[in-house]
Amino acid sequence: MAKTPNITDITDIPDQTGRTAVVTGANSGLGLATAQALAGAGAHVVLAVRDTARGEAAAATVRGSVEVRPLDLADLSSVREFAAGWHGDLDLLINNAGVMNTPEARTKDGFETQFGTNHLGHFALTNLLLPHITDRVVTLSSTAHRTSPRVRFDNLDLTGEYSPWAAYSQSKLANLLFTLELQRRLGAAGSPVRALAAHPGWAATNLQGNDASFLRGLFLRLGNRLVAQDSRAGALPTLYAAVQDLPGASFVGPDGMFELRGAPTLVGRSAAAGDPAAARRLWTVSEELTGVAFPATVLTTRS
C-alpha cells in the first residue's frame, strides 16, 4: 500500500474500498473510532465484541458497511468459535480490545485476567485467523510496557504478588513481544503479511473507568479531562499502522512529549520489548497455554 501523508484526523486515511477488517473491542473508545474511520473510508468492518447489544448500538453510529459478531477474549472457546465462523479473506486484524488495572481475577480458562485477555486471547485469535489474513495484524500496546522489566515466566499470573499495574504492564510488554515474534515467523514463512503494534498515548476512554485503585482511578479520570486526547485522536496511531507502508514489527505512537498525544509516528520500545529470545519463549508458552499454534499455512504471495 502506498505511503500516505501524515494522518491528523481519522478522515485522512486512504480509500479502503474492497477491504475487510476485524476490530476487537469496537463497541466504544479507540475501537469504535477505528471502526468508524475504516468503514468511512470504504472498508467492511466487523465489530468483534463481548456484548453484542452494545456492539449493535455502536454499529448504528458507524457510517458504512459494518456487522457485529460476538467475541469474548477472556474465553478461548469464544475465540475458537469466532475464528471457526470466519470464511474468506481478511485484510486487516486489529487487536484493540483490552482491560486495564483490574482487581485480581481469572479468565474462564483460569489465566490472570489482564494477561489472559490482552495477550493470550489475541494470540489465539490471530493464529486461528492467520490463514485468512492477507495484509496485516495491528496489536495495541501501551507506554506502560516500559514499566515491566520482563515477562514473569516463573509466575505469569503474579500469584501472591499481584498488583493491577504490574499485571497490566506485563500484558502490554507481551503484546510487543508477540508482534516481534509474529513478524519473525511470517518473514520466515515468506509471507507478505505484516505484524505491527501501536499505542494511543493517553486517550480518554472507558479503559480508565474500572481501576482497582480508587485513588489511581481518580488520577486517571482527572488526567482524562486535563491531558488526554479524545478517542478519535487516540485511534490515529492504530490507523497509521493499519494503512501506512511500514516495515513489519514497527511500533507507532504519538509524536508529542512523553508520547502522550500528537500525530502518529514510529516510536521506540524498551529493551525488554525488543528481546527476540524472550519473544520466542513467550510464543512457546502461549502455544502451551492456549493450545493454538502458528498455522501450517499462511499467505506466501500477494495476489
KAQUIVEN-V385562 format. One record per pair of residues at least 4 apart in sequence whose ideal C-beta (glycine too) atoms are under 7 Angstrom apart, sorted by sequence separation. I is the first residue (numbers start at 0). J is the second residue. D is the distance in whole Angstrom. If there is no record, write none. Layout:
i: [I;I]
j: [J;J]
d: [D;D]
This chain:
i: [7;26;27;29;30;31;32;33;34;35;36;38;50;51;52;53;54;55;61;74;75;76;77;78;79;80;85;105;106;110;111;112;113;114;115;116;118;119;120;121;122;123;124;125;128;132;140;151;154;157;162;163;164;165;166;167;168;169;170;172;173;174;175;176;177;178;179;180;181;182;183;184;212;213;214;215;216;217;218;219;221;222;223;228;229;230;234;235;236;237;238;239;245;255;268;270;274;275;276;277;278;279;280;281;282;283;284;285;6;25;26;37;48;105;110;114;115;161;185;210;222;228;240;253;255;268;286;6;24;25;38;48;71;72;105;106;151;210;252;253;255;271;286;23;37;58;70;105;108;185;253;254;22;25;46;69;70;104;157;253;254;258;25;58;106;110;157;185;207;210;240;253;3;34;106;253;254;22;46;70;101;125;182;240;22;34;46;55;101;182;207;239;251;54;68;181;207;251;98;251;252;98;236;250;251;51;178;207;236;249;250;20;121;178;236;51;98;151;178;250;46;48;97;98;150;26;44;97;203;25;43;44;45;46;47;48;49;147;175;201;15;20;22;25;26;41;48;49;146;147;150;174;9;19;25;38;39;45;47;150;12;18;19;20;21;22;23;24;26;38;39;72;143;144;203;239;15;16;22;38;143;147;201;202;9;14;15;21;31;35;38;150;201;202;203;204;9;13;14;15;26;34;38;94;144;201;203;236;12;26;143;144;200;202;232;235;10;204;27;141;202;26;34;94;140;144;202;25;74;228;73;74;75;92;200;226;47;73;140;199;139;140;199;92;138;199;198;73;89;138;197;92;138;197;114;73;78;82;89;94;97;73;81;85;88;89;90;91;94;197;72;87;89;90;91;92;93;94;95;111;78;82;88;94;111;136;195;78;82;85;110;111;23;73;72;75;79;163;23;72;78;163;195;72;114;118;195;200;113;117;194;195;200;113;117;193;194;195;196;197;198;111;114;118;122;197;114;118;125;140;142;195;113;117;135;141;103;134;135;136;137;138;139;140;200;201;114;118;133;135;139;200;201;33;132;135;137;200;102;186;33;101;185;100;100;30;182;29;30;182;100;21;99;19;179;19;20;23;25;178;19;20;21;22;23;24;18;21;23;24;18;20;22;23;24;175;175;179;176;179;175;139;180;172;179;180;137;172;176;176;180;137;137;177;176;192;135;192;99;190;191;99;101;173;190;97;102;184;188;190;100;101;189;191;100;188;185;100;142;149;148;144;145;147;144;150;144;149;152;150;152;95;93;93;91;122;127;130;126;129;133;119;123;126;130;132;122;126;130;123;126;129;119;29;119;29;29;28;27;28;27;28;110;32;36;32;29;33;28;32;36;29;33;29;33;29;75;9;9;9;12;6;9;13;12;6;6;3;3;2;0;2;1;0;7;5;6]
j: [11;30;31;33;34;35;36;37;38;39;40;42;54;55;56;57;58;59;65;78;79;80;81;82;83;84;89;109;110;114;115;116;117;118;119;120;122;123;124;125;126;127;128;129;132;136;144;155;158;161;166;167;168;169;170;171;172;173;174;176;177;178;179;180;181;182;183;184;185;186;187;188;216;217;218;219;220;221;222;223;225;226;227;232;233;234;238;239;240;241;242;243;249;259;272;274;278;279;280;281;282;283;284;285;286;287;288;289;11;30;31;42;53;110;115;119;120;166;190;215;227;233;245;258;260;273;291;12;30;31;44;54;77;78;111;112;157;216;258;259;261;277;292;30;44;65;77;112;115;192;260;261;30;33;54;77;78;112;165;261;262;266;34;67;115;119;166;194;216;219;249;262;13;44;116;263;264;33;57;81;112;136;193;251;34;46;58;67;113;194;219;251;263;67;81;194;220;264;112;265;266;113;251;265;266;67;194;223;252;265;266;37;138;195;253;69;116;169;196;268;65;67;116;117;169;46;64;117;223;46;64;65;66;67;68;69;70;168;196;222;37;42;44;47;48;63;70;71;168;169;172;196;32;42;48;61;62;68;70;173;36;42;43;44;45;46;47;48;50;62;63;96;167;168;227;263;40;41;47;63;168;172;226;227;35;40;41;47;57;61;64;176;227;228;229;230;36;40;41;42;53;61;65;121;171;228;230;263;40;54;171;172;228;230;260;263;39;233;57;171;232;57;65;125;171;175;233;57;106;260;106;107;108;125;233;259;81;107;174;233;174;175;234;128;174;236;236;112;128;177;236;132;178;237;155;115;120;124;131;136;139;116;124;128;131;132;133;134;137;240;116;131;133;134;135;136;137;138;139;155;123;127;133;139;156;181;240;124;128;131;156;157;70;120;120;123;127;211;72;121;127;212;245;124;166;170;247;252;166;170;247;248;253;167;171;247;248;249;250;251;252;166;169;173;177;252;170;174;181;196;198;251;170;174;192;198;161;192;193;194;195;196;197;198;258;259;173;177;192;194;198;259;260;93;192;195;197;260;163;247;95;163;247;163;164;95;247;95;96;248;167;89;167;88;248;89;90;93;95;248;90;91;92;93;94;95;90;93;95;96;91;93;95;96;97;250;268;273;272;275;272;237;278;271;278;279;237;272;277;278;282;240;241;281;281;297;241;298;206;297;298;207;209;281;298;206;211;293;297;299;210;211;299;301;211;299;297;215;258;271;271;268;269;271;269;277;272;277;280;281;284;237;237;241;241;285;291;294;291;294;298;285;289;292;296;298;289;293;297;291;294;297;288;199;289;202;204;204;204;205;205;206;288;230;234;231;230;234;230;234;238;233;237;234;238;237;289;231;234;235;238;235;238;242;242;238;239;242;243;243;242;244;244;244;262;262;263]
d: [6;7;5;6;6;6;6;6;6;6;6;6;6;6;7;6;6;7;5;7;6;6;6;6;6;6;7;5;5;6;6;6;5;5;5;5;6;6;6;6;7;6;6;6;6;6;5;6;6;4;7;6;6;6;6;7;6;6;7;6;6;7;6;6;6;6;7;6;6;6;6;6;6;6;7;6;6;6;6;6;6;5;5;4;7;6;6;6;6;6;6;5;4;6;4;7;6;6;6;6;7;7;6;6;6;7;6;6;4;4;6;4;7;6;3;6;6;6;4;5;6;5;7;5;5;6;7;6;4;6;5;4;4;6;7;6;6;3;5;7;3;7;5;7;5;5;6;6;7;5;5;4;5;7;5;7;7;4;6;4;5;6;4;5;4;6;6;6;7;6;7;7;5;5;6;7;4;5;6;5;5;6;7;4;5;6;6;5;6;4;4;5;5;4;6;4;6;7;6;6;4;6;4;7;7;6;5;6;5;6;6;5;6;7;6;5;5;6;4;5;6;6;7;7;6;6;7;5;4;4;4;5;6;5;6;7;7;4;6;6;6;5;6;7;5;7;6;5;5;5;6;6;6;7;6;5;6;6;4;6;6;5;5;5;5;6;5;7;6;7;5;6;6;6;4;4;4;3;7;3;4;4;6;6;7;6;5;5;5;5;6;7;4;5;6;6;4;7;6;4;4;6;5;4;4;7;7;4;5;5;5;4;6;6;7;5;7;7;6;4;7;4;7;7;5;6;3;7;7;5;4;4;5;6;6;6;6;6;4;4;7;5;7;6;5;6;6;7;6;6;4;6;5;5;6;6;6;6;4;7;7;5;7;6;6;5;5;6;7;4;5;7;7;5;6;5;5;4;5;7;5;3;5;6;4;7;4;5;5;6;7;6;6;6;3;6;7;4;7;6;7;7;6;7;6;5;7;6;4;4;6;7;4;5;7;4;6;5;5;4;5;6;6;4;6;7;5;6;7;5;6;7;5;7;6;5;4;7;4;5;5;5;6;5;6;5;7;6;7;7;7;5;6;6;5;6;6;5;7;7;6;6;7;4;6;4;4;6;7;4;5;6;5;7;5;6;6;7;7;6;5;4;5;5;6;5;4;7;5;3;7;6;6;4;7;7;6;7;6;7;4;6;4;6;4;6;6;6;6;4;5;5;5;7;5;7;7;6;5;5;7;7;6;6;5;7;4;5;5;6;4;6;5;5;6;7;7;7;6;5;6;7;5;7;6;6;5;7;6;6;7;7;6;7;6;5;6;5;5;5;6;6;4;7;5;7;6;6;6;4;6;5;6;6;6;6;6;3;7;6;5;7;7;4;7;5;5;5;5;4;6;5;5;5;6;7;6;5;6;7;5;5;6;6;5;6;5;6;6;6;6;5;6;5;6;6;6]
